[in-house]
Amino acid sequence: MANQSPLTQLKSILRSKRPAAAKAQLIIQLTPELRKAEVDDIVNAIEVAEPLVEVALMYAYFEITKDDSYESALETILKESANNHEGEELYMLTRLALGRLHGQEPKETLAETLNTGLKITAVRERAVRGVGRAAAPQLRERITIMIHGTWASGETWWRPGGDFFQFVKDELERPDLYGAKDLFQWSGKNWESSRRTAANDLNSWLRSHPSAVVNIFAHSHGANVAMLATHQGITVNRLVMLSPPVRRDYFAKWSNVKNAYNIQAKFDPVVAIASGSQWFNLPNVKEKQMQASGHSSSHDPGVWRAERLAKFIEMPWT
Amino acid sequence: MNSPNPDVARLRQALHSANRHERAQAAVELGKQGDRDSLDELRVMANDPDDVVAVSAIFGCWQLGETTLPVDRVAASLASADEEKVQLAVQALCTMGAAVVPKLVTLLDAGSPYALSIVQVLADIGGPESRKAVERITRSGDPSLADAARTVLADWSDD
């Protein structure tokens, strides 16, 4: 096969009886060798390909042409696969391909990540069949992170050992809550530029801690940092926003947020001052007004228990 | 005299709520809505023993043009161990903006025990007056304060 032209190799891959995941992996590997002259064949193949292969071909098309015409098609696939528990690999591949379209990471890194993701699939498939042993994947399957708000980098609640951190990790059973020394944090300064810098940093942090599924708990302006970050390619499975000052200029790229929740105190003078509203009033954001008041109540474990907020955010999560 | 709109009437009533956060939020919103008829009540609330209520009332007064009230109570909240009080004070001072800078500078000159937090909030407020004040603090006799001022200047950004 090595002596064949890239186009012949592509056709051979598409004709083969390999599983779709393997075909997708091979197409991604072949992409750097495909040329603009082969774009028509790729476009034709997209029309008849099965979903995983279709996404890989759309990725190849973008890499060759730098034309993002398939962005909306990928977003549709992402939404559909997000609602289908059996489409996890498709969701992951599409999310990463879209990330590339949004300039998330260099091609080589994306290809490696996609390969790793597919290897996880292959390992999982072998495990289901009772063949082989699962290797430690480089790509995490899930990660949950916590983001503090303005002037709160020194607070303890969001750090390992802190009350809300431990509550989420232990009582809400999120063992994937990231608590290593290099956990994500930002300056917490009350500047627009600081929040935008923090959003850039969050993207970089997530690139260095790759995960197929990203969940975020974020308090106050930390939620705005998370929303800004979605414009730079990150895709969030569940974004739990705790007392955010809601401002349109911080709205997320909603196609990159699978589930969004907004939890607000009954009365919150901090949000009232912070040039924001308490409510998104958007169909895609689930909103909850607590009985509790005060800006910090939304990260108080006692309030979470009393108001059954875990149920509101549809826990347990898979 | 015209009767107030229903929203303002509700907020004025909320100034007497048993819920401290409802009182505080009402004070903020009445200030933002420009309801000068509530100024007398807000002045009284500015001395409330509860910092959340007092800071919110000072902010409300400020929004109504009452800028003679001392802001030392707000500055003191910057150094609180209570995250909510800190965030309330930061948001209040940053929204008051450049107009509050001379008052903060006066507090610095008087050797405020919250000088470190004031230096940090001056950076968040930004602007030439804040910068000038922080530059002056780099020559402070208190080495930790001077150091903090230098750190803040190194990272200075006016949005």
Interface residues (C-beta under 8 A of the other chain):
Chain A: G149 T150 W151 A152 E155 W157 S187 K189 N190 W191 E192 S193 S194 S220 A265 K266 F267 D268 P269 V270 A272 I273 A274 S275 S293 G294 H295 S296
Chain B: N19 R20 H21 E22 A24 Q25 A27 V28 E29 K32 V52 S56 F59 D82 E83 E84 V86 Q87 L88 V90 Q91 A92 C94 T95 Q120 A123 D124 G126 D155 S157 D159
